[in-house]
């Protein structure tokens, strides 16, 4: 077993023993279940109304129109999933990134790790691997619940193309939440104060989620948590057009919302992404930069500090 893999396993074992992490993951899974139930319930309601209407129209000799469920995209029933990923999933990733460093620091195990024949890059890669595995597990849970929902909804036709788009959406969600986890991990490694990584990464997350959308498209915080309202056209004012082009590539929340609407097939017709760079590119670049920040910060972590009074 390589040192990086050993550190990753040790870190993951520590996360599974932390109640705060388990509570966050359980809450995230519960919200995904709520999304699934809402989609299932709404579709069943439409099916029941259509069945009654079809019976009435047939009895009266009138033509029966097609079921509205069959006229809408199958994945659109999961539209709320993107909101829970960008809010609860991202915050859960921030907490995990903070704990991956802070737990060892507070427990006083950093000097023990430093005494072993590990290179600093092994420590950084191990912590990052643990974070990537944890966020991947969160998306796996979301994927299992989503697929189970799609296949159990009556009259909903799900093909291989739909499953591929759902998989791409989950990959985009994983990349989005992992960005903030890397930021928290790197900030915790650079700033020894308790919860410093959590606070720093949370501030960045709040700015990206609520401040930037308001500057680029006048999307207020209450609208930013709605999967449809956040997909708004840029107001026809010079200020917003300029800010949209300048800050659009930095507005990762809007980019992820646009990708969610596109991949889950509820994107309004003709809605262009913010800024001149495609959201998939900005998300990939942000993930790489956040990973480099986490790797460089963890590689310079002071292994001589730690303990209950750290």
DALIN-V856731 format. One record per backbone hydrogen bond with DSSP energy under -0.5 kcal/mol. CO is the residue of the C=O (numbers start at 0). NH is the residue of the N-H. If there is no record, write none. Layout:
co	nh
CO	NH
CO	NH
This chain:
co	nh
1	5
2	6
3	7
4	8
5	9
6	10
7	11
8	12
9	13
10	14
11	15
12	16
14	17
16	18
17	21
18	22
19	23
20	24
21	25
22	26
23	27
24	28
25	29
26	30
27	31
28	32
29	33
30	34
31	35
32	36
33	37
34	38
35	39
36	40
37	41
38	42
39	43
40	44
41	45
42	46
43	47
44	48
45	49
46	50
47	51
48	52
49	53
50	54
51	55
52	56
53	57
54	58
55	59
56	61
57	60
62	64
66	69
66	70
67	70
68	71
72	75
73	76
74	77
75	78
77	80
78	81
79	83
80	84
81	85
82	86
83	87
83	88
84	89
86	90
87	91
88	92
89	93
90	94
91	95
92	96
93	97
94	98
95	99
96	100
97	100
97	101
98	102
100	104
101	105
102	106
103	107
103	108
103	109
104	107
104	306
108	112
109	113
110	114
111	115
112	115
115	117
118	121
118	122
119	123
120	124
121	125
122	126
123	127
124	128
125	129
126	130
127	131
128	132
129	133
130	134
131	135
132	136
133	137
134	138
135	139
136	140
137	141
138	142
139	143
140	144
141	145
142	146
143	147
144	148
145	149
146	150
147	151
148	151
148	152
151	153
152	155
154	156
155	157
156	158
158	162
159	163
160	164
161	165
162	166
163	167
164	168
165	169
166	170
167	171
168	172
169	173
170	174
171	175
172	176
173	177
174	178
175	179
176	180
177	181
178	182
179	183
180	184
181	185
182	186
183	187
184	188
185	189
186	190
189	191
192	195
194	198
195	199
196	200
197	201
198	202
199	203
200	204
201	205
202	206
203	207
204	208
205	209
205	210
206	210
206	211
209	213
210	214
211	215
212	216
212	218
213	217
217	219
219	222
219	223
220	224
222	225
225	229
227	230
229	231
234	236
236	240
237	241
238	242
239	243
240	244
241	245
242	246
243	247
246	249
246	250
247	250
249	251
250	254
251	255
252	256
253	257
254	258
255	259
256	260
257	261
258	262
259	263
260	265
260	266
267	270
269	271
277	280
277	281
278	282
279	283
280	284
281	285
282	286
283	287
284	288
285	289
286	290
287	291
288	292
289	293
290	294
291	295
292	296
293	297
294	298
295	299
296	299
297	300
300	302
301	304
306	309
